[in-house]
Amino acid sequence: MAGQTGSTEGPVPVARPVIGDEEIAAAVRVLRSGSVVQGPEVAAFEREFAELVDGRECVAVNSGTSALHLALLALGIGPGDEVVVPSFSFAATANAVRLAGAEPVFADIEPGSFGLDPAAAAAAVGPRTAALLPVHLYGHPAAMGGLGRLAERHGLAVVEDACQAHGAALGATAAGAFGAAGCFSFYPTKNMHALEGGMVTVADPAVARKLRLLRNQGMEQRYRNEIVGANLRMTDVSAAVGRVQLRRLPAANERRRAHAALLDRELAGLDAAGLVTPAVAAGARHVYHQYTVRVLGARRDRLRGELAAAGVGSEVYYPVPIHRLPPFRGRWELPETDLAAAEVLSLPVHPSLTEREVARVAEAVRGALGAVGPVDRADPAVRRGDGAVSSAVA
């Protein structure tokens, strides 16, 4: 295999959480304070995060899944409702819909952005549709222009799954500031983290208040329970770490974007080998939670093996579309989704990489593709190579 004669340097992981001295000091400071749950650090984190999402009101919770779940509940979406979602995402996107008592209706994606296709979403809208739930996958904004017009035409709520898009934007609008609600995750490998946690961003103060009730047993004042709620609060330790990470985010995202630009240059010209580098729509700010290529011609898994032998990590996000998972199986025809699941491969791009490590990734990909051999463009299975993003994204 190509990697057997590769570098003797250490492996390059596909992800590496950043936990430095500042994060540790922040956590220790809170632990010593004795105020560790839903206290001043959470309030400060919410205020500071608002600057990232065009000043929207922010409500911190314990995970990205909770953010999605509570956003739907706070908007009144529940039993009898349908929510149009992409199947090409992590299962939490559809899980949240089911947890709210509603039913996910899957629609296909755009091949370039991997986001919900407005035309496919329009075809999925029915009399019970209450909301659209687009995903800003891999850090690239979904087609919010077309989706927003669709929502307005049918009177639908838009809930953004921005769990991979901290700092992304489309035109002058930040991811998380388009719809009725935006939802973020602070899992350790995201563009920024809080050890674990989530955030809901909303434009309507009444919805924000409902979220605060839902996350805290239905009360804002102790023992004054107004509605049925749950315990989905963020800890002050998580918030303190999140505040440090939020300060790091602009520089971290710029490193991701610089690494992606280097990979774009180094991997250019590999069309003959069946490699399609990520597309970016006009006006979109991609923050590269993942640098995801397409490997055409049913050769991805062999390429992954070659990269592993060369000491370069890679991952498939996501090998099984949600509509093919047991809880969600149905009579869905989503050809772009199925094709993406068979072709995508994410390469290391995280901010803790050195330029030398990024160069090693590119070298390993070129060497591995040489071992795998050229793609057969006459093969009917190889029907795409441009990775274009439709104008509906802009």
Residue, then its C-alpha position, 0 to 999 in steps of 0.5 A: m500500500a502507498g502508506q507503507t513507504g510514507s512518513t515516519e512522523g506521527p499520525v495526523p488525526v482527523a480531529r483534535p479538541v483544543i483544551g489549553d491552559e486558558e480553558i483549564a484555568a476558566a474551569v478551575r476558577v468556576l469550580r472554586s467559586g461554588s456557582v457551577v450551574q446556570g449561573p453568571e458564567v452562563a449569562a455572560f456566555e449567552r450575551e457574548f455569543a449574541e455578537l456572533v449571531d447578529g445580536r439575537e437573543c441566546v439561550a444556553v442548554n446542555s447539548g446541540t440536540s437539546a437546542l434543536h429539540l427545545a427550539l421546536l417545542a418553543l415554536g409550538i411544533g409537536p404532534g400532528d406536525e411535519v418538519v422537512v429535513p435533509s437526510f444527509s446529516f447526523a441523526a440528531t437532526a431528525n431525532a429532535v423532530r421526533l422528540a418534539g412529537a412531530e414527524p420528519v419528512f426527508a428531502d434531498i440535498e444539493p450536490g455541491s453544498f450538501g445542504l437541503d435543496p430548496a426545490a426538493a424541500a418545496a416538493a416535500v411540503g404538505p398540508r401538515t408541514a410546520a417547519l423547515l430544518p436546514v443543516h449548515l453541513y460541514g460549516h457551509p451555509a445551506a441555501m437560505g435564500g431559496l429556503g427562506r422564500l419557500a418558508e414565507r410562501h407557506g407560512l413555515a418556521v425555519v429552524e437552522d441546524a447550525c451545529q457545525a457552522h459557528g461563524a459561518a455566514l451567507g452574505a451579511t447574515a450569520a448562520g443562526a440568524f436567518g430563521a425563527a431559531g438557530c441551534f449550535s452544538f459545543y461538542p469538543t470537536k466542533n469549531m468551538h466547544a464548551l466541553e459539551g453544550g448547546m445554544v439556541t438563537v432567536a429573534d423573538p423575546a417571547v420564544a427566548r422566554k419559553l426556551r428558558l422555561l423549558r430548559n429549567q423545569g418550567m420555571e424562571q423563578r425557583y419553585r414558580n413552575e409555569i409549564v412542564g419543562a426538563n433539566l437541560r441547563m448548561t453548567d457554568v464550567s461549560a460556559a466558562v470554557g465556551r467563553v474562552q473558545l468563543r474568543r479563540l473562534p475567529a483565529a481558529n476559523e481563519r486557520r481552518r480556512a487557510h488550511a482548506a485553501l492550502l488543500d484546495r491548491e495542493l489537490a487541484g487537478l485531481d479530477a482524473a483521479g476522481l477527487v472533487t474538492p469542496a465547493v463554496a457558493a458565491g457570498a458564502r463564508h465556509v468555516y470548514h468544520q470539515y474539509t469534505v471531498r467527494v471520491l468518485g467511482a466507489r473507491r473511497d474506502r480503498l482510499r481511506g485504507e491508503l491514507a490510514a497506512a500513511g498515517v493520515g486520519s479521515e472520516v466519513y460523515y455520514p455513511v448511512p443517511i438518516h432515512r436508511l436508519p431503522p427508526f426512520r426507514g420509509r419510501w424515500e427516494l433521495p438519490e443525491t443523498d445516497l450518492a453523497a453518503a457513498e462518496v464523501l470523505s473528510l480530511p484533517v483541517h482543524p486549527s491545531l494542525t501545522e502547515r507541515e501536517v496539512a502538506r502531509v495530508a495533501e501528499a498522502v492523498r496524492g500518493a493514495l490516489g496514485a495507488v488506487g488508480p484513475v477513475d473510469r469516466a465511462d462508468p455510468a456510476v461516475r456521473r458527476g465531477d464538478g461539485a457545483v453549488s446551485s445558484a439557489v444557495a446565494 
